[in-house]
């Protein structure tokens, strides 16, 4: 009698899950995309409604003459010729460019110097105090700060001239002299705005590995040489961000010159945004004001593109 061997039962193979239809993502991916779209929708709608639509409307309106009362009359590109032929507009662009160079350079210098000082050896609590104190002016209203500064820099009863008088310095016409007015506006603007760049630089300095500074110290790099050869190259991406944001904000300056000097004396501190405001809401020339706004937008885009172009050579990433 022969023994017959019964082969072991094979395990049942699991049935393969049905593959999704070609060209159609799985239901889980569709749900993730839908959730992401819902979260992004408010931001996208806000950008379209409050940024894209106003820009497009300004471009269209810049081609017309319109004073709100009468019907718009088409002017075409001749409106830009009229704007560029206006001496006040040209002076405002010149003042804005001068202000941008002075304000951004001083802002970055002050913010970087203070960031290096705060990042040095000091107690943690004192470092937090300095960070809060330097950032505090940025959360205040630019108009309210300008009102206070207007009294401080007053030639007759301002605190600044009173302090200078204690050391025998004659009263300085901070706000009534063409030479001093722009400098005063720049100082007030930088005092309020440098806190943003300061925090950027503090964060950038904290991201630089300490081993790099230790290696530089072993090679003999100390003090100013260490910052020029090691710190600044490693901090160049942060410098790029701070300069881009600073230039965009400086080209749109309005509150400080409007409150402090109202564009004077003469037109020495009149900026482009002030011209836009006066042309639109005081003279009711909304077409010309839109044309100036479009020119300012083109200037901002051109300067920003130039910065990113130059960054390929001067910005170093780790």
Secondary structure by P-SEA (a helix, b strand, c coil): cbbbbbccccccccccccccccccccaaaaaaaaaaaaaaaaaaaaaaaccaaaaaaaaaaaabbbccccccccccaaaaaaaaacaaaaaaaaaaaaaaaaaaaaaaaaaaaaaaaaaccccaaaaaaaaaaaaccccccaaaaaaaaaaaacccccaaaaaaaaacccccccccccccaaaaaaaaaaaacaaaaaaaaaaaaaaccaaaaaaaaaacccaaaaaaccccccaaaaaaaaaaaaaaaaaaccaaaaaacccccccccccaaaaaaaacccccaaaaaaaaaaaaaaaaaaaaaaaaaacccccccc
